[in-house]
Amino acid sequence: MTMIRQPVYVVCAEGEEDLAEKLAEPLRGAGYEVTHDGTVLVGESRIGNAMKAMSAGVPIVLCATARSVGSAWAHKIVNAGYAGANRVFVVQMDEQAYVEQLSVKTKVAKYYADPVSGVRELVDALTARFPPVPAAVEPRRKRTGSGLQYLDEPTEVTLVDADALADFRAQMRPEVSGRYPEGLTSEQFLDQIEVWADGGLTRTGVLLFGRSPTLACSAAMVKCVRYYGLDRSDRRDCETYEGPVTDQIVNAREFVAKHVRRGERPSEDHAQAVPVYAYPMIAVREIIANALVHRDYSQDNSCVHIRVFDDRVEISSPGDWLGHDIPAGEPHELTEFNGQSKKRNYRLAHVLSWVRLVEGEGSGIPSALRDCRNAGSPVPTVLRESDFITVTVWPRPIEDTAEVTIAGTGQRLLKPRTLPRGVKTFVGREAELGWLESSPDAGVFLITGAPGTGKTTLAVNFAHQVADRYPDGQLYVDLRGFSPSGRPVQPAEALLLFLDALGVSRQAMPVELEARVALYRSIVAGRRMLVLLDNARSTEQVLPLLPGSAQCRVLVTSRARLADLVAKNDAVQVALNVFDRNAGLTLLARCLGDERIDAEPGAAAQLVGYCGGLPLALRIVAAHAAAHPEFPLQVLASELNDANSRLAVLAGDDESASIRAAFSWTYQALSPESARVFRLLGLHPGPDIGLAAVAAITDLTEPQAQQVLREVCVAHLIHHYTPGRYRFHDLLRLYAHEQAMANDSDWERDDAIRRVLDHYIERSGRGDRHWFATERLVLLAAIDSAAQLGLDERAWRLASAITPFLDQQGLWHDLATVQQTALGAADQAGDRHAQAEIHRNLGGVHGQFGRIAEAVKHYEHSLRLCRELRDEVGEAHSELALSKVYGRRNQTDEAVFHARVALDLFRRNSDRLGEADALVTSADCAVQTGELRQALDEFKAARELYRDLDNRGGESLALEGLGQVHHGLRQFPEAVEHYETALRLSRDAGNRYGEAVTLSRLGDTYQALGDRAKARSTWQHALELLHEFGDPDADTVLAKLASLDQRGTASVQEPAILVVDVAPSDAHTLRDGPIRALRSAFRRTDIDWDACRFEDRGDGVMIMVPAAVAKAVFVDALPQALVEAVREHNRAQPESRRFKLRVALHSGEVSVDDLGPVGASVNFAFRLVDAIPLRRALDESASPVAFIVSATFYDNVIRPHPNADLGAYRQVSVAIKETDATAWIHVPSP
């Protein structure tokens, strides 16, 4: 018979597929069917495939490397694996992989220490839980022919859910399990119970043990819905359950149980509480099982439905009941069908009767009827209509408590129902509702949160949801802890309301608080009641209102944390936050209708953003929009756009229901000092604030500030979201600022702002990268705020302080904004020294964006200012910046000149750090001109200076330069060594941009060494960083990656790419002579012109030569043939029709869409042909053709060829548009 091989999925970081294969090969040898990331087609989601495999029960092997364990996807896979019964097995592939980050629970195999032992440990661990190949057994019989029931037909499904099968076998009744010994393999067991045939599971087998039963029966699921009221017009909850049919039965029963639970009662031995339900749950379970077992599975567009209404539960299954002719539309009692019936799905019913999930075979309906009788419930009814059989189960009668009277009065005790009306537009809070639902039915639950977060809405709606669990009544009181009157309800007043609701007459009402508490607790004792204490101010207000009965649930809502209630009275706290974007949009849709939100999704999202996700604000906005249905939502969004008027817009028709009023009630409860701190924090410009800055802006010591902040946090007016840092909700920040403007004098506000700005200036002078990373957004906001307030010196000084950090992190958009703001401040202050520095910084930003002309303007302006100020050190820095930018433009003479001037100025002023920087720049120029020995000496000298100065960032630059030189000298091991040391220093210094540049060049060296896997992974890492920075060099790295051999789809080719441009450029000439010359050269070298793809793109001609053409032809044959063809043309033409050709050669991945060849490789080739060094080489040569070859093409085609004249190729740096790369120029002899 067909053998089932256990599948295993090996996942690794992109570019490390070779590691996955090192594990896959021995696993295959051990009998496993292995898939890994290297076998995934381009375009498929790798983590998506791994998660799909895991959800199907496939074990996952994670190749743990330094890259993979630091990634978010690895943690996601590990966490999902542990949620799925520890299906992840971790193999540590290198020593630097800190697997402790992954919270590993399974044994880690240490492959790096000993590959043989590591593989053995992995195989042993897998075999213990997932054996590779089950033992072969002879099948009982082969099922063929007709006459089989639908579910007994074989399928092509072979994968078994091992957990479902193991659970089933563990739950079999003893009288059954004895027939199937534990020693049977999974395959033997499946065959013997007759759910395996013809090499696959039958449909019954898939329903019971398949990983996805819908593969065999597309509608193998159950849909459960709970409705408001008595019909289907208003849905409350909905769930769809798939998976093995046993899971469907359990999950569907639990759905019903969750929504019909009335409470708890003591067990017979009083050892524990057992749940009490409104319906006979054994009957519900049996009817659900009957529906799923006996339904017609051949109806592939219908599934089982379970509907929970306020007065009944309906279970509907597709098809009729075999052996019973039930007239359509006529209800029947279930007792009419209490007997033997013909089974549509005999095997499924038979096998399911072996487990304790359902009653014995044939006893489902009798068991259901018996449970209904015992519970006193009406007999279930059966109705056939629309190809469904629907069984309706009715609730048991509510057990009425004996009449209770108040001692000594004869007054009858009432069952109060004083809950306020719930909100039909209640949405969100699924997590909080789920937690409250699953919590014990008795106890004290405290719901806290900031003003407007919906505490009362949640409490009231949940109270209505569970009210039927508390048959003795529900009590509600608004304690007005934070209200416009400022006077909270006293406990004695609240007890008066409670006792009155319970039926106590005013004459029998005690006067003293203690007596009222005693009477209240005496009446409630032994009763199941729910008490909702809304808007509490303090623990003291709540304590007298707590029932003494252990059977009551108390819900308390408060803006305060009520720590004593939690600590001393075992209250369980539920803290509410604001809505996320999706929940906010759902609330607007519920209030305004889906159509209106769908019509303006952008405006709706803006409304959620302006409200900060605060539910109260969203409801006010929805009320405004509902009052004016003719107004577009964008009108309201525009009104909220102005932060200064936002609180006014968010005022409802009732001012007491406005956002401002909600905040004011809590603010007014603060002590004077806490209120002052709250107001001043509203002046702070950043999104959050650290404790030291709080102390500065409030003029307190840090301990004093921390003490005052505790009260503000307890009132939920600010959030202590991480140790030492605090943040406002956006609307609370506006309210705090509004209060500061109204209550604090101008000088108090100005002093506070100056204090906090001076704090940031002082602290930034000694801040490390971690501090800057934490405060980055704050500092950016502070710079902008200082400039707007006219505090110009503080603005540009803060900008100067954060510039090195932003530059190292590649945050150039931030840097551009900061420097532009700083320049305006410096201009306003007339500070020319600051102007010179800022222009130099702006030049650097423009250079990073490839805007070279703009960069030169700023550098020259800075240089001019420094000369006027006689600032030689500043002048040297500007000269050095000019040298770098001219180097990027391949204007090497100008670059060398400015570098030498800078070096002389630094040395004259004994600036050793500047001297080292100038040596690095001079060495870069030497690399461009091919003076590699000079570059080697200058990089070494610069490194020594940096080491003397303990400047690790500078040393990494020098080391990277040394790596570049050694690469050019073909000393690749030395290049790798220097690059890796440079990487380590860049990472230590937090220089992420320097890390990206070094990675890009290290990848070049790995490619030159022939290590394509390392080249790919290194370039991929560089690309991730450059994309993060938005750096145009990312396109160059993408082209390098595209040049590597990768698996692709049928639409992807790997051709040679020629881009040809003509000098002088003339449209008529381009169509005529050059094309004839190209065709002639191709013919002479046996390249089939018609097999090539030819495109004239205006800025050059592209010829895509099929990958099947041996690229060796481009080493010598084609260049010489093209030179000869152009010479022949030019000899026969007058001077005006002669031309020269520039040719770029590249090879890489090219995608072909409807518009033709596209991709980074094509773009890169077009940029190469326009490179200045190529133009210059053609102009200075008598040859009619000049070639420029990409580093990829040179390393893979030219250099390895035995006949290549490597001396005829000259290495150059190419800087044009967004491209900055290394290439090789070859000018064939004329």
QUISULJO-V821677 format. One line per field, one symbol per residue. ss: DSSP state (h for helix, s for strand, l for the rest). A space follows every 10 residues. Layout:
ss=???
This chain:
ss=llllslssss slllllhhhh hhhhhhhhhl llsssshhhl lllllhhhhh hhhhhlllss sssslhhhhl lhhhhhhhhh hhhllllsss ssllllllhh hhllllllss llllhhhhhh hhhhhhhhhl llslllllll lllllllllh hhlsllllls lhhhhhhhhh hslhhhhlll lllllhhhhh hhlllsslls sshhhhhhhs llhhhlllll lsssssslll llllssssss slllhhhhhh hhhhhhhhhh ssssssllll llssssslll hhhhhhhhhh hhhhllllll lllsssssll lsssssssll lllllllsll lsshhhhlll lllllhhhhh hhllslllll lllhhhhhhh hhhhhlllll sssssllsss ssssllllll llllslllll lsllllslll lllllllllh hhhhhhhhll llssssssll llllhhhhhh hhhhhlhhhl lllsssssll llllllllll hhhhhhhhhh hllllhhhll llhhhhhhhh hhhhllllls ssssssllhh hhhlllllll llssssssll llhhhhhhhl lsssslllll hhhhhhhhhh hhlhhhhhhl hhhhhhhhhh llllhhhhhh hhhhhhhlll llhhhhhhhh llhhhhhhhl llllhhhlhh hhhhhhhlll lhhhhhhhhh hlllllllss hhhhhhhhll lhhhhhhhhh hhhhllllss ssllsssllh hhhhhhhhhh hhhllhhhhh hhhhhhhhhh hhhhllllhh hhhhhhhhhh hhhhhhhhll lhhhhhhhhh hhhhhhhhll lhhhhhhhhh hhhhhhhhhl lhhhhhhhhh hhhhhhhhll lhhhhhhhhh hhhhhhhhhl lhhhhhhhhh hhhhhhhhll lhhhhhhhhh hhhhhhhhll lhhhhhhhhh hhhhhhhhhl lhhhhhhhhh hhhhhhhhll lhhhhhhhhh hhhhhhhhll lhhhhhhhhh hhhhhhhhhl lhhhhhhhhh hhhhhhhhll lhhhhhhhhh hhhhhhhhhl lllhhhhhhh hhhlllllll lssllsssss ssslllhhhh hlhhhhhhhh hhhhllllhh hlssssllll ssssslllll hhhhllhhhh hhhhhhhhhh hlllhhhlls ssssssslls sssllssslh hhhhhhhhhl lhhhhhhhhl llllssssss hhhhhhhhll lllllhhhss ssssssllss ssssssllll
